[in-house]
């Protein structure tokens, strides 16, 4: 049986449509044992996104952002999160998105951008798929102070640090954002700082 044939949608109800769309879908699911089962799931759709970890191989540094995240706050993490810069695609392709976000949030114009992952971060309820990139930068690529768009409610602190310090922060639980951890570890595992 083809994967698409395993699902029969019975109904879709929009529960909320504000910053994103929350839907409740009732469907029949064809189980591996051959039986059909009716299930209901809620999905949260805010669109797809992209994120980038800029790194400077010569100096061994990375650029990250620190910002308040309300969902983390309500889940018991009041401190601002340290993350790679990221944004919603809106009408852009992923590479265009990360280039724009890097200039807005970090204040850098990136070079040699390369996609390394295209992942679902929370597929149990969130439809978003993220394109994750690495990008090279140097001090001469700085074009502004960064900090994000105040008109969009952004209040972003730009952090530059050695890769090793960022990895220590992961180990100490100071960096808890999954996309950031994945990209930091990718740079380390592939020894990109010596490339």
Phi, psi and omega per residue, in radians:
X1 nan 2.298 3.107
X2 -1.179 2.598 -3.115
X3 -0.950 -0.723 -3.131
X4 -1.127 -0.473 -3.112
X5 -1.404 -0.117 -3.117
X6 -1.413 -0.188 -3.071
X7 -2.134 2.309 3.012
X8 -2.204 1.953 -3.112
X9 -1.283 2.235 3.089
X10 -1.670 -0.792 -3.121
X11 -2.781 2.674 3.074
X12 -2.294 2.201 3.133
X13 -2.124 2.203 3.077
X14 -1.440 2.060 -3.126
X15 -1.600 -0.533 3.135
X16 -2.737 2.528 3.131
X17 -2.563 1.427 -3.115
X18 -2.240 -1.796 3.117
X19 -1.185 -0.496 3.082
X20 -2.615 3.125 -3.094
X21 -1.959 2.176 3.072
X22 -1.876 2.126 -3.122
X23 -2.148 2.597 2.974
X24 -1.956 2.131 -3.122
X25 -2.055 2.286 3.020
X26 -1.846 2.299 -3.059
X27 -2.611 2.803 3.012
X28 -1.705 2.356 -3.111
X29 -2.099 2.240 3.130
X30 -1.516 1.921 -3.083
X31 -1.310 2.855 3.134
X32 -1.089 -0.462 -3.138
X33 -1.433 0.048 3.077
X34 1.670 -0.138 -3.134
X35 -1.565 2.750 3.063
X36 -1.776 2.491 -3.127
X37 -2.372 2.348 3.074
X38 -1.509 2.269 3.140
X39 -2.295 2.809 3.028
X40 -2.315 2.365 3.128
X41 -2.425 2.615 3.021
X42 -1.816 2.422 3.092
X43 -2.186 2.455 3.129
X44 -1.934 2.058 -3.061
X45 -2.059 1.941 3.078
X46 -2.040 0.186 -3.111
X47 1.616 2.916 3.125
X48 -1.487 2.887 -3.087
X49 -2.502 -3.130 3.112
X50 -2.578 2.647 3.135
X51 -2.482 2.716 -3.119
X52 -2.458 2.450 2.984
X53 -1.901 1.839 3.044
X54 -1.350 2.402 3.096
X55 -2.406 2.590 3.111
X56 -2.003 1.766 -3.057
X57 -1.126 -0.577 -3.113
X58 -1.163 -0.705 -3.109
X59 -1.712 -0.154 3.122
X60 1.268 0.482 -3.061
X61 -1.976 2.821 3.043
X62 -2.292 2.751 3.059
X63 -1.912 2.246 3.109
X64 -2.291 2.985 3.073
X65 -2.162 2.689 3.017
X66 -2.153 2.203 -3.135
X67 -2.675 2.682 3.091
X68 -1.245 2.336 3.080
X69 -2.190 1.956 -3.078
X70 -1.044 -0.771 3.117
X71 -1.022 -0.644 3.080
X72 -1.166 -0.690 3.127
X73 -1.026 -0.839 -3.105
X74 -1.241 -0.245 3.089
X75 -1.731 0.359 3.020
X76 1.563 0.249 3.116
X77 -2.098 1.476 -3.052
X78 -1.277 -0.379 -3.113
X79 -1.212 2.566 3.024
X80 -1.015 2.595 3.130
X81 -1.538 2.537 3.002
X82 -1.724 2.176 -3.000
X83 -2.508 2.915 2.879
X84 -1.311 2.770 3.125
X85 -1.333 2.505 -3.010
X86 -2.701 2.879 3.076
X87 -2.906 2.935 3.057
X88 -1.315 2.565 -3.139
X89 -1.184 -0.631 -3.000
X90 0.899 -2.081 -3.126
X91 -1.747 0.118 -3.094
X92 -1.617 2.764 2.927
X93 -1.371 2.824 -3.050
X94 -0.992 -0.740 -3.114
X95 -1.146 -0.735 3.094
X96 -1.073 -0.716 3.130
X97 -1.024 -0.880 -3.080
X98 -1.209 -0.536 3.073
X99 -1.123 -0.785 3.113
X100 -1.113 -0.806 -3.117
X101 -1.098 -0.673 3.126
X102 -1.088 -0.678 3.115
X103 -1.250 -0.740 -3.132
X104 -1.190 -0.878 -3.007
X105 -1.482 -0.735 -3.046
X106 -1.717 -0.468 -3.070
X107 1.432 0.379 -3.121
X108 -2.151 2.504 2.990
X109 -1.705 1.996 -3.015
X110 -1.465 2.694 3.078
X111 -2.056 2.791 2.992
X112 0.818 1.007 3.100
X113 -1.370 2.394 -3.125
X114 -2.440 2.237 3.097
X115 -1.353 2.332 3.135
X116 -2.056 -0.404 3.132
X117 -2.529 2.715 2.970
X118 -2.429 1.698 -2.853
X119 -2.242 2.725 2.915
X120 -1.619 2.265 -3.083
X121 -1.616 -0.525 -3.141
X122 -2.580 1.188 -2.983
X123 -1.232 -0.050 3.085
X124 -1.260 -0.394 -3.121
X125 -2.642 -0.323 -3.065
X126 -1.867 2.264 -3.089
X127 -1.400 -0.266 -3.044
X128 -0.985 2.365 2.996
X129 -2.070 2.329 -3.086
X130 -1.902 2.348 2.951
X131 -1.633 2.134 -3.086
X132 -1.909 2.276 -3.035
X133 -2.148 2.766 2.869
X134 -1.982 2.571 3.099
X135 -2.519 2.516 3.122
X136 -1.594 2.574 3.077
X137 -2.582 2.879 2.995
X138 -2.518 2.916 -3.133
X139 -0.953 -0.546 -3.138
X140 -1.236 -0.171 -3.132
X141 -1.545 0.044 -3.129
X142 -1.293 2.267 -3.115
X143 -2.080 -0.224 3.113
X144 -2.862 -3.133 3.116
X145 -1.362 -0.260 -3.083
X146 1.257 -2.715 3.116
X147 1.845 -0.129 3.106
X148 1.513 -3.031 -3.117
X149 -1.761 1.889 3.136
X150 -1.030 -0.578 -3.134
X151 -1.149 -0.326 3.102
X152 -1.751 0.188 3.121
X153 1.420 0.204 -3.116
X154 -1.451 2.404 3.093
X155 -2.455 1.432 -2.914
X156 -1.909 2.257 3.034
X157 -1.696 2.265 3.119
X158 -1.535 2.292 3.124
X159 -2.111 2.250 2.976
X160 -2.022 2.285 -3.115
X161 -2.677 2.806 3.035
X162 -1.104 2.536 3.091
X163 -0.939 -0.736 -3.099
X164 -1.083 -0.651 3.092
X165 -1.144 -0.737 3.121
X166 -1.078 -0.704 3.125
X167 -1.184 -0.624 3.036
X168 -1.072 -0.684 3.128
X169 -1.160 -0.591 3.042
X170 -1.091 -0.865 -3.123
X171 -1.080 -0.546 -3.133
X172 -1.519 -0.007 -3.125
X173 1.356 0.287 3.110
X174 -1.507 -0.451 3.005
X175 -1.963 2.006 -3.048
X176 -2.151 0.170 -3.135
X177 -1.523 2.183 -3.012
X178 -1.072 -0.811 -3.098
X179 -1.090 -0.618 3.134
X180 -1.198 -0.791 3.128
X181 -1.059 -0.767 -3.142
X182 -1.028 -0.805 -3.085
X183 -1.252 -0.697 3.081
X184 -1.054 -0.801 -3.130
X185 -1.170 -0.575 3.098
X186 -1.092 -0.783 3.118
X187 -1.056 -0.754 -3.136
X188 -1.179 -0.861 -3.091
X189 -1.073 -0.583 -3.111
X190 -1.696 0.142 3.063
X191 0.877 0.785 -3.068
X192 -1.312 -0.282 3.117
X193 -1.250 -0.311 3.114
X194 -1.751 0.056 -3.099
X195 -1.493 nan nan
